[in-house]
């Protein structure tokens, strides 16, 4: 047996042994109370942020801000959905090569000071924030500004760190409840939330990479929402009589990232 196969087998054996011991659900009451009404109660599907952005598109609501756009890797995808793309990023965190690349883009891209966005109020129908909110330093100011530049009925859609270890210049990781609170006190509502990478295989994968392995680790196929952990939790939850919502709450509870949708009422 190769080392890679052995590592996969060890993780699967550990998770399976824990799940075999399951008899009943013991979930923190505040977590169930605050996030339970938002969680999907009818399906185990876990849409990606890209899925949610596609679902949100309307020809009448197509002005999109790519918040934390960096080198604009997401622009082709966003425009392929029909949105009119504009990007913004924190000037202090942008590399010189990116600055050189965007000089000819005019008003399509802007830079800001990490606090106040350089746009009029209610300028955008959607805001794309993929793996960027864990880098902001001023959470309430950021959420307030996102709400300000968003039109009523508009959405902030993205993915954010939860139980992930350090990222480059990472500041804060969000719990699901933390995301709800940050949104709510700044004029937004957390309307959808879905699990992403499970913490067990993701952290082991990251450890291997950190200690010198390539990105091609034995856990690459494990840590997505259709991976071993998620399948095992669904199977175990059904065995002990948990509802779909309860199973999805447990899946979300043990993720390094989650996908979210915020709506401006």
Backbone bond lengths (Angstrom), bond angles and torsions (degrees), N, CA, C in turn:
res aa  C-N    CA-C-N  psi(-1)  N-CA   C-N-CA  omega(-1)  CA-C   N-CA-C  phi
1 X - - - 1.459 - - 1.531 109.63 -
2 X 1.320 117.37 133.40 1.450 120.69 179.36 1.526 110.22 -74.08
3 X 1.348 115.45 161.93 1.457 119.63 177.32 1.528 111.10 -60.09
4 X 1.326 117.21 -39.34 1.460 120.06 179.75 1.525 111.16 -62.03
5 X 1.308 116.96 -45.88 1.465 120.06 178.64 1.514 111.39 -63.70
6 X 1.324 116.26 -37.64 1.468 120.42 179.88 1.529 110.47 -65.24
7 X 1.319 117.14 -42.48 1.461 120.74 179.20 1.525 111.15 -63.26
8 X 1.317 116.59 -44.82 1.462 119.77 177.66 1.526 111.19 -60.71
9 X 1.324 115.99 -43.98 1.463 120.48 -178.57 1.526 111.20 -64.69
10 X 1.325 116.45 -39.18 1.476 119.82 179.74 1.527 110.97 -63.58
11 X 1.334 116.75 -43.93 1.465 119.51 179.58 1.524 110.63 -65.40
12 X 1.317 117.12 -45.11 1.457 120.53 -179.83 1.519 111.28 -64.07
13 X 1.319 117.44 -37.46 1.472 120.88 178.88 1.521 110.65 -66.39
14 X 1.321 116.70 -41.64 1.464 120.46 179.34 1.527 111.27 -63.68
15 X 1.328 116.99 -48.94 1.463 120.09 -179.92 1.526 111.34 -63.98
16 X 1.330 116.43 -38.50 1.467 120.20 179.41 1.523 111.26 -65.42
17 X 1.323 116.65 -40.37 1.463 120.61 179.85 1.520 111.06 -64.64
18 X 1.331 116.76 -41.75 1.462 120.10 177.75 1.527 110.30 -63.60
19 X 1.322 116.88 -44.27 1.468 120.42 -178.37 1.529 111.99 -66.69
20 X 1.332 116.78 -32.42 1.482 119.14 177.98 1.518 111.37 -63.90
21 X 1.324 117.68 -27.77 1.465 121.59 -179.55 1.531 112.46 -80.46
22 X 1.323 117.35 -8.43 1.466 120.98 -175.15 1.523 110.95 -66.31
23 X 1.325 115.68 133.98 1.464 121.37 177.38 1.522 112.48 -129.82
24 X 1.332 116.91 -30.00 1.467 120.59 -177.90 1.520 108.82 -157.50
25 X 1.325 116.14 161.91 1.456 120.98 -178.79 1.523 110.34 -93.77
26 X 1.334 116.20 128.92 1.459 121.75 173.81 1.532 107.00 -123.83
27 X 1.324 115.01 97.45 1.453 121.48 -173.22 1.519 109.34 -115.38
28 X 1.326 116.51 139.23 1.458 120.66 177.46 1.529 109.83 -54.79
29 X 1.329 115.92 128.54 1.458 120.32 -174.49 1.510 113.95 -62.31
30 X 1.333 117.98 -39.58 1.463 119.97 -178.39 1.520 111.27 -68.61
31 X 1.324 116.54 -35.53 1.470 120.55 177.94 1.528 110.13 -63.53
32 X 1.325 116.38 -47.56 1.467 120.24 178.45 1.524 111.58 -63.61
33 X 1.323 116.57 -38.73 1.463 121.02 -178.07 1.522 111.91 -69.34
34 X 1.323 116.76 -42.20 1.465 120.49 -173.75 1.526 113.27 -85.17
35 X 1.329 117.72 -35.83 1.459 120.99 -175.26 1.522 111.59 -103.99
36 X 1.319 117.80 -24.02 1.461 121.33 -179.70 1.518 114.40 -51.57
37 X 1.356 119.09 -45.51 1.468 119.46 -178.86 1.523 114.02 -66.73
38 X 1.333 117.76 -17.23 1.467 121.30 -177.99 1.525 111.18 -92.93
39 X 1.325 116.73 -26.19 1.462 121.65 -172.73 1.526 110.79 -70.19
40 X 1.313 116.81 150.92 1.466 121.36 177.40 1.525 109.20 -67.67
41 X 1.328 116.75 123.36 1.458 121.88 -177.66 1.515 113.04 -105.08
42 X 1.341 117.02 5.98 1.459 118.84 -175.38 1.521 114.14 -124.89
43 X 1.323 118.59 -12.90 1.461 120.95 -174.11 1.522 110.71 -147.99
44 X 1.330 115.22 150.26 1.465 121.01 174.75 1.528 112.19 -90.67
45 X 1.318 117.35 0.45 1.461 120.18 178.86 1.525 109.78 -60.64
46 X 1.326 115.86 143.44 1.457 121.34 178.26 1.524 108.20 -126.58
47 X 1.336 117.53 87.10 1.458 119.93 -179.16 1.520 111.73 -59.85
48 X 1.311 115.69 149.48 1.461 120.86 174.30 1.520 108.81 -81.62
49 X 1.335 115.81 168.03 1.463 119.15 174.27 1.521 110.37 -60.28
50 X 1.324 116.86 -36.27 1.460 120.78 177.54 1.529 111.40 -61.50
51 X 1.338 116.42 -38.75 1.464 120.59 176.74 1.530 111.06 -61.74
52 X 1.336 115.86 -45.55 1.462 119.72 -178.45 1.524 111.34 -64.87
53 X 1.330 116.65 -38.03 1.460 119.76 179.39 1.526 110.65 -65.34
54 X 1.322 116.46 -40.67 1.465 119.85 177.39 1.522 110.96 -63.37
55 X 1.329 117.34 -41.20 1.461 121.23 -179.64 1.523 112.29 -66.18
56 X 1.327 116.77 -28.42 1.460 121.22 -175.82 1.523 113.12 -81.28
57 X 1.332 117.42 -12.24 1.466 119.56 -173.80 1.522 112.03 -68.11
58 X 1.323 114.23 138.72 1.455 122.24 171.48 1.525 107.38 -143.21
59 X 1.323 118.71 137.57 1.468 119.75 179.08 1.521 112.97 -56.76
60 X 1.322 116.34 -26.54 1.465 120.18 -179.77 1.528 112.27 -85.56
61 X 1.344 116.33 -8.69 1.466 120.01 -177.99 1.522 107.66 -136.91
62 X 1.319 116.47 78.98 1.456 119.70 -169.64 1.520 114.88 -121.33
63 X 1.347 118.07 3.55 1.463 120.19 -179.31 1.529 108.89 -82.07
64 X 1.330 116.67 116.57 1.472 120.73 -174.26 1.516 111.16 -122.49
65 X 1.333 115.46 138.89 1.458 122.97 172.95 1.516 108.92 -108.03
66 X 1.333 116.22 121.94 1.464 122.22 173.83 1.515 107.00 -88.61
67 X 1.330 116.03 98.22 1.464 122.42 -174.63 1.526 109.04 -82.29
68 X 1.337 116.16 120.35 1.464 120.65 -174.47 1.517 110.39 76.57
69 X 1.325 116.37 47.48 1.467 121.09 -169.16 1.526 114.24 -71.81
70 X 1.330 117.98 -19.62 1.467 119.73 177.51 1.512 112.43 55.18
71 X 1.330 115.54 -128.01 1.469 121.34 -178.46 1.521 112.61 -85.00
72 X 1.316 116.82 15.63 1.479 123.33 173.51 1.526 113.38 65.22
73 X 1.322 117.29 32.29 1.464 119.95 -178.82 1.526 112.13 -63.04
74 X 1.337 117.78 -28.01 1.457 120.20 -175.37 1.525 113.41 -87.79
75 X 1.317 117.42 -7.87 1.468 119.42 -174.93 1.533 112.98 -57.96
76 X 1.334 120.68 -47.31 1.474 119.14 -179.46 1.524 112.92 -58.22
77 X 1.336 116.15 -42.08 1.462 118.98 179.57 1.521 110.80 -64.66
78 X 1.325 116.75 -47.69 1.463 121.06 -178.57 1.530 110.50 -58.52
79 X 1.314 116.79 -45.44 1.458 119.94 -179.11 1.528 112.00 -69.72
80 X 1.335 116.81 -29.02 1.470 119.17 177.84 1.523 111.56 -65.29
81 X 1.343 117.88 -22.83 1.460 121.59 177.92 1.525 111.80 -81.19
82 X 1.328 117.05 -15.35 1.453 120.78 -179.69 1.512 114.91 111.70
83 X 1.331 117.81 -3.38 1.455 120.78 179.68 1.528 111.39 -73.77
84 X 1.329 115.42 151.26 1.453 120.93 167.60 1.524 107.18 -90.84
85 X 1.325 116.61 114.75 1.463 123.54 -171.07 1.515 112.07 -86.68
86 X 1.324 115.45 134.28 1.461 122.47 162.63 1.521 107.88 -136.69
87 X 1.317 116.82 147.62 1.457 120.17 -175.47 1.509 112.44 -124.17
88 X 1.330 115.16 153.15 1.458 121.31 175.64 1.518 108.41 -142.91
89 X 1.332 115.90 146.47 1.462 119.90 177.63 1.522 109.57 -149.51
90 X 1.317 114.41 162.38 1.460 122.53 179.30 1.521 109.06 -74.98
91 X 1.316 116.94 118.87 1.458 121.10 -173.40 1.524 112.24 -59.07
92 X 1.328 116.51 -38.70 1.464 120.01 -177.95 1.514 114.01 -68.84
93 X 1.330 118.14 -13.83 1.458 120.71 -178.27 1.513 114.13 -109.59
94 X 1.329 116.95 6.85 1.465 120.73 -176.77 1.520 110.42 -94.48
95 X 1.321 116.27 132.44 1.463 120.73 -179.31 1.527 110.51 -73.04
96 X 1.335 117.37 153.82 1.476 120.46 178.32 1.524 112.92 -57.10
97 X 1.334 118.02 -35.69 1.465 120.15 -179.29 1.522 111.30 -64.91
98 X 1.354 116.69 -38.48 1.464 119.81 177.44 1.522 110.28 -66.67
99 X 1.334 116.91 -42.27 1.457 119.99 178.33 1.517 111.03 -58.20
100 X 1.324 116.88 -42.48 1.464 120.75 179.13 1.523 111.74 -63.32
101 X 1.334 116.02 -37.78 1.462 120.29 -177.08 1.525 113.43 -70.72
102 X 1.329 117.50 -25.53 1.463 120.03 -173.24 1.524 113.18 -102.22
103 X 1.311 117.94 1.86 1.468 119.75 -175.95 1.521 112.81 -59.97
104 X 1.334 117.78 -30.68 1.454 119.98 -177.62 1.513 114.77 -92.16
105 X 1.325 118.01 8.86 1.463 120.22 -174.95 1.520 113.67 -89.56
106 X 1.313 117.52 -7.29 1.457 120.67 177.71 1.512 112.84 58.98
107 X 1.344 115.53 -131.37 1.462 120.43 -174.52 1.519 113.36 -76.98
108 X 1.338 118.09 -3.18 1.466 119.76 178.94 1.523 112.34 -66.56
109 X 1.323 117.57 -25.19 1.455 120.29 -178.33 1.523 110.09 -136.34
110 X 1.334 115.13 140.53 1.458 121.08 180.00 1.522 108.93 -133.43
111 X 1.323 115.36 162.40 1.457 121.49 175.22 1.520 108.58 -123.81
112 X 1.319 116.00 150.37 1.453 119.46 -177.35 1.524 110.32 -138.43
113 X 1.342 115.76 175.69 1.458 121.75 -171.49 1.518 114.11 -91.40
114 X 1.335 118.07 11.19 1.457 120.96 -177.49 1.511 113.83 87.10
115 X 1.335 115.89 -0.42 1.460 119.98 -179.65 1.540 111.14 -125.40
116 X 1.330 116.45 -74.05 1.460 120.98 -172.17 1.527 110.54 -97.17
117 X 1.323 116.61 125.53 1.459 121.55 179.15 1.533 110.60 -77.09
118 X 1.325 117.90 139.72 1.472 121.60 -173.52 1.528 113.31 -85.72
119 X 1.348 116.49 50.88 1.458 120.47 -178.27 1.519 109.86 -136.37
120 X 1.340 117.00 154.30 1.469 119.98 173.44 1.534 110.65 -66.42
121 X 1.294 115.58 162.53 1.468 120.46 175.98 1.524 110.14 -65.13
122 X 1.345 115.85 146.70 1.467 124.15 177.08 1.526 112.13 54.12
123 X 1.325 115.75 48.56 1.461 122.29 -178.77 1.524 112.86 -90.77
124 X 1.367 117.60 -25.09 1.456 120.71 -170.10 1.522 112.26 -124.77
125 X 1.346 114.11 150.62 1.467 121.31 175.45 1.526 111.95 -91.89
126 X 1.322 116.78 -24.16 1.467 121.47 -178.66 1.519 108.97 -148.96
127 X 1.319 115.09 148.94 1.466 122.00 174.96 1.517 107.63 -127.46
128 X 1.311 115.47 128.21 1.466 123.13 -179.61 1.524 107.66 -101.67
129 X 1.340 116.73 122.42 1.468 121.29 -175.80 1.523 108.85 -135.83
130 X 1.319 116.45 74.59 1.456 121.03 -175.70 1.526 110.45 -91.99
131 X 1.332 116.22 113.16 1.466 123.17 176.68 1.521 111.88 53.71
132 X 1.337 115.32 45.89 1.461 119.57 -179.40 1.530 112.97 -125.94
133 X 1.328 118.82 -30.53 1.461 120.38 -173.81 1.524 112.78 -66.20
134 X 1.335 117.90 -21.00 1.462 119.73 176.96 1.523 112.26 -74.37
135 X 1.339 117.44 -4.36 1.457 121.65 179.33 1.527 112.91 -102.46
136 X 1.340 118.53 -10.20 1.462 119.21 -177.20 1.527 109.94 -74.67
137 X 1.317 115.54 151.87 1.465 120.73 -178.85 1.521 112.80 -102.99
138 X 1.323 117.46 -16.69 1.460 121.34 -176.10 1.539 107.83 -126.13
139 X 1.324 115.94 87.46 1.457 120.33 -170.45 1.525 111.91 -61.94
140 X 1.329 118.70 -52.01 1.459 119.87 -176.12 1.518 111.94 -66.26
141 X 1.322 117.68 -40.60 1.462 120.12 177.83 1.524 109.73 -62.03
142 X 1.329 116.65 -43.98 1.466 120.78 -179.34 1.516 111.31 -61.26
143 X 1.329 117.62 -49.10 1.462 120.02 -178.83 1.528 111.07 -66.09
144 X 1.321 117.13 -36.29 1.456 120.41 177.30 1.528 111.20 -64.15
145 X 1.319 116.82 -40.40 1.461 121.12 179.12 1.534 111.41 -69.67
146 X 1.320 117.06 -39.92 1.462 119.39 175.84 1.521 110.59 -60.15
147 X 1.325 116.33 -41.67 1.469 120.18 178.67 1.529 110.89 -66.80
148 X 1.312 116.60 -38.48 1.474 120.18 -177.60 1.528 112.12 -63.30
149 X 1.330 117.27 -44.44 1.468 119.65 -174.94 1.531 112.55 -84.30
150 X 1.331 117.19 -2.65 1.457 121.84 -179.31 1.521 110.26 -94.10
151 X 1.323 117.06 138.08 1.457 121.61 175.82 1.527 110.80 -75.49
152 X 1.303 116.92 157.58 1.464 120.82 178.75 1.528 109.24 -61.51
153 X 1.318 115.41 135.44 1.451 120.78 -175.31 1.518 112.96 84.94
154 X 1.340 116.89 -6.58 1.456 120.65 178.91 1.516 112.34 -75.53
155 X 1.340 115.20 166.95 1.462 119.77 -173.65 1.532 111.85 -131.12
156 X 1.321 114.69 144.02 1.462 122.55 167.12 1.521 105.99 -104.33
157 X 1.327 116.71 121.45 1.459 121.44 -174.83 1.521 108.59 -126.22
158 X 1.329 116.54 137.23 1.456 118.51 179.23 1.511 113.53 -179.31
159 X 1.301 113.67 -161.91 1.465 123.37 178.42 1.519 107.10 -139.54
160 X 1.340 116.27 145.42 1.457 119.25 -174.45 1.520 110.39 -144.28
161 X 1.324 116.01 155.60 1.464 121.36 177.54 1.521 111.02 -71.27
162 X 1.327 114.65 145.03 1.474 121.90 177.45 1.529 108.31 -127.75
163 X 1.314 118.42 -72.39 1.461 121.66 179.54 1.525 112.14 -106.23
164 X 1.302 116.98 19.00 1.468 120.72 -179.68 1.525 110.71 -72.67
165 X 1.345 116.15 149.22 1.448 119.95 173.12 1.522 109.88 -78.22
166 X 1.320 117.13 -169.39 1.456 121.71 -169.78 1.526 112.82 -58.05
167 X 1.325 114.36 137.80 1.460 122.77 170.14 1.520 108.01 -113.31
168 X 1.306 117.23 166.88 1.458 121.83 177.60 1.536 109.85 -59.74
169 X 1.328 115.84 115.48 1.464 122.78 -178.43 1.522 112.20 56.01
170 X 1.326 116.96 32.55 1.453 119.90 175.07 1.517 110.75 -71.65
171 X 1.329 117.10 142.71 1.465 121.21 -178.86 1.526 111.78 -112.94
172 X 1.337 117.29 -61.34 1.461 121.14 -174.66 1.522 110.51 -129.64
173 X 1.325 116.77 138.30 1.459 122.23 168.12 1.529 108.24 -97.72
174 X 1.307 116.80 145.71 1.465 122.19 -175.18 1.518 110.71 -104.96
175 X 1.314 117.01 130.49 1.455 119.51 164.00 1.527 107.51 -79.57
176 X 1.333 118.08 161.02 1.475 118.38 174.78 1.525 112.67 -55.30
177 X 1.337 116.63 -42.18 1.465 119.52 178.37 1.526 110.65 -67.54
178 X 1.328 117.75 -37.45 1.458 120.46 177.40 1.517 111.97 -61.13
179 X 1.333 116.69 -39.68 1.455 120.40 176.22 1.528 110.55 -63.16
180 X 1.320 116.77 -42.29 1.465 121.06 179.37 1.523 110.75 -61.70
181 X 1.339 116.84 -44.78 1.465 121.06 -178.05 1.526 110.85 -66.17
182 X 1.355 116.88 -47.05 1.468 120.55 -179.23 1.520 110.78 -59.52
183 X 1.329 116.48 -39.85 1.461 120.31 178.82 1.530 110.99 -69.08
184 X 1.323 116.01 -48.02 1.455 121.29 -171.63 1.521 112.48 -63.57
185 X 1.310 117.21 -40.85 1.458 118.46 -176.50 1.533 112.84 -79.65
186 X 1.339 116.36 1.31 1.455 120.25 177.81 1.526 112.64 -125.80
187 X 1.331 116.41 23.17 1.451 120.63 170.93 1.508 116.06 88.18
188 X 1.334 117.49 16.19 1.460 121.77 178.24 1.524 109.25 -122.04
189 X 1.333 116.13 161.84 1.465 121.20 179.14 1.521 109.53 -126.65
190 X 1.321 117.01 129.53 1.463 121.21 173.77 1.519 107.64 -73.72
191 X 1.346 116.47 111.44 1.465 120.52 -173.71 1.528 113.03 -106.99
192 X 1.326 118.97 -24.72 1.469 121.18 178.39 1.521 108.49 -146.05
193 X 1.331 115.35 145.15 1.462 120.76 178.87 1.529 108.40 -152.64
194 X 1.330 115.78 136.47 1.460 120.94 -175.63 1.532 110.23 -139.83
195 X 1.339 116.81 147.89 1.470 119.98 177.48 1.520 111.43 -71.62
196 X 1.327 114.59 153.00 1.466 120.03 174.97 1.528 107.14 -123.66
197 X 1.321 119.02 -120.97 1.460 122.41 -174.50 1.531 111.47 -69.73
198 X 1.341 116.94 134.97 1.461 118.18 176.30 1.524 109.88 -76.16
199 X 1.339 115.64 146.60 1.462 121.48 -171.79 1.525 112.65 -67.47
200 X 1.313 118.26 -34.67 1.461 120.59 -172.47 1.529 111.61 -66.62
201 X 1.306 117.60 -55.05 1.461 119.39 -178.59 1.527 111.46 -73.79
202 X 1.340 117.17 -32.48 1.466 119.60 179.84 1.530 111.08 -64.09
203 X 1.331 116.70 -45.75 1.463 119.73 -177.59 1.525 111.55 -68.93
204 X 1.316 116.92 -37.84 1.462 119.20 176.85 1.527 110.41 -66.29
205 X 1.318 116.54 -39.86 1.462 120.41 176.42 1.530 110.04 -59.82
206 X 1.333 116.24 -45.73 1.465 120.49 -178.50 1.533 111.09 -65.21
207 X 1.322 117.02 -35.97 1.466 120.26 177.85 1.522 110.74 -63.26
208 X 1.325 116.64 -43.79 1.464 120.00 178.09 1.526 111.19 -61.12
209 X 1.314 116.88 -42.71 1.463 120.47 179.66 1.527 110.36 -65.68
210 X 1.328 116.00 -42.86 1.462 120.65 -178.63 1.523 111.76 -62.60
211 X 1.324 117.01 -35.08 1.464 120.93 -177.31 1.526 112.47 -92.02
212 X 1.323 116.58 17.29 1.459 118.29 168.84 1.498 117.15 110.32
213 X 1.327 118.01 -2.72 1.453 118.77 176.98 1.517 109.32 -73.04
214 X 1.313 116.98 164.68 1.470 120.16 171.64 1.526 108.44 -76.85
215 X 1.330 116.04 175.21 1.461 120.34 176.61 1.527 112.12 -68.65
216 X 1.308 116.86 -12.95 1.462 121.79 -179.52 1.524 108.70 -86.97
217 X 1.333 116.66 83.38 1.453 122.04 -176.60 1.527 109.95 -103.35
218 X 1.334 117.30 165.45 1.474 119.81 179.31 1.527 113.69 -68.90
219 X 1.340 117.26 -8.23 1.462 119.83 -176.75 1.527 112.98 -103.24
220 X 1.317 117.19 4.97 1.469 119.39 -176.55 1.522 113.07 -59.73
221 X 1.322 117.68 -34.42 1.461 120.89 -178.10 1.525 112.24 -90.36
222 X 1.333 116.46 -1.24 1.459 120.02 -174.96 1.520 113.90 -93.37
223 X 1.319 117.88 -31.18 1.457 117.89 -159.73 1.524 115.11 -94.42
224 X 1.313 118.91 3.46 1.459 120.77 176.09 1.532 111.05 -82.34
225 X 1.336 117.63 169.17 1.471 119.83 -175.50 1.518 115.74 -63.72
226 X 1.324 117.74 -10.25 1.466 119.90 174.28 1.530 111.39 -107.20
227 X 1.342 116.45 14.87 1.452 121.67 -178.10 1.522 113.60 -80.24
228 X 1.334 115.71 -174.23 1.459 122.21 -171.17 1.523 112.16 -59.63
229 X 1.325 117.77 -47.88 1.464 120.82 -177.92 1.521 110.88 -57.05
230 X 1.318 116.02 -50.17 1.466 119.12 -177.01 1.522 111.26 -63.52
231 X 1.323 117.39 -41.55 1.472 119.86 178.27 1.522 110.55 -62.82
232 X 1.335 115.68 -39.00 1.476 119.86 -177.82 1.530 111.20 -68.98
233 X 1.321 117.42 -39.36 1.463 120.22 178.73 1.527 110.64 -66.85
234 X 1.316 117.25 -40.11 1.474 120.40 177.35 1.527 109.80 -62.18
235 X 1.314 116.47 -47.92 1.472 121.17 179.96 1.525 111.09 -60.55
236 X 1.325 116.80 -44.50 1.468 121.01 -178.32 1.521 111.12 -68.66
237 X 1.329 116.60 -43.27 1.461 120.26 179.52 1.516 112.00 -60.27
238 X 1.308 116.09 -42.60 1.472 119.29 178.54 1.529 110.66 -65.24
239 X 1.328 116.35 -36.63 1.471 119.80 -179.10 1.525 111.81 -63.80
240 X 1.340 117.15 -38.15 1.473 118.90 -175.50 1.525 112.07 -99.47
241 X 1.345 116.88 10.62 1.455 120.29 170.94 1.520 116.19 85.63
242 X 1.320 117.91 22.40 1.462 120.41 176.43 1.520 110.46 -75.59
243 X 1.322 116.53 150.91 1.458 121.20 175.99 1.527 109.66 -77.49
244 X 1.321 116.08 166.69 1.472 120.29 177.19 1.524 110.01 -59.53
245 X 1.328 117.20 -42.87 1.463 120.35 179.37 1.521 111.62 -61.65
246 X 1.318 117.50 -42.62 1.472 120.22 179.58 1.527 111.26 -64.96
247 X 1.314 116.47 -40.92 1.469 120.09 177.94 1.526 110.04 -62.29
248 X 1.318 117.14 -43.52 1.462 119.98 179.58 1.523 112.18 -67.25
249 X 1.328 117.49 -31.86 1.462 120.36 174.86 1.528 111.19 -64.12
250 X 1.325 116.72 -41.26 1.473 120.06 178.43 1.527 110.02 -66.62
251 X 1.312 117.52 -42.96 1.470 120.66 177.86 1.522 110.81 -58.27
252 X 1.333 115.94 -45.69 1.461 120.96 179.82 1.522 111.68 -64.32
253 X 1.318 116.27 -35.68 1.461 122.32 -176.27 1.529 112.75 -62.32
254 X 1.334 117.29 -27.96 1.467 121.08 -174.61 1.525 111.98 -115.35
255 X 1.337 116.07 41.83 1.464 120.93 179.14 1.520 110.91 -112.99
256 X 1.319 115.86 151.27 1.466 119.68 173.73 1.524 111.98 -85.53
257 X 1.329 117.42 -18.52 1.458 122.64 177.75 1.524 109.00 -141.26
258 X 1.326 116.04 157.22 1.450 118.77 167.81 1.522 109.76 -139.07
259 X 1.320 114.35 156.27 1.463 123.77 178.26 1.529 106.79 -97.15
260 X 1.329 116.73 139.67 1.459 119.11 -175.70 1.530 111.67 -139.34
261 X 1.326 114.66 157.59 1.454 123.23 170.14 1.521 107.90 -133.46
262 X 1.330 115.88 124.48 1.465 122.00 174.27 1.523 107.31 -110.23
263 X 1.325 116.50 141.77 1.462 120.88 -179.71 1.521 109.34 -123.39
264 X 1.343 115.85 140.99 1.466 121.02 173.98 1.522 108.14 -92.80
265 X 1.334 117.67 112.23 1.465 120.80 -177.23 1.534 111.76 -60.64
